[in-house]
């Protein structure tokens, strides 16, 4: 099954992930240059928040697309998969 959402949404998600990738490279550079712990922690927190935002967007698209479709067909397979995934999220 393909990723839910339209092509524009996919492009926005891909751009956000590229930005996050750059932030992670920046954190690695901060560590290499022996930056202050609090500065590194702030950047890690920013990346974590950005990645969570992507997770929320993909989850939202999944709920509005795949899950909504599965519910109209009374097919619980995807719903059960999502429930199992959410049990593991911290």
Secondary structure as UniProt FT lines:
FT   HELIX           7..32
FT   TURN            33..34
FT   HELIX           37..62
FT   HELIX           63..67
FT   HELIX           68..72
FT   TURN            73..74
FT   HELIX           77..88
//
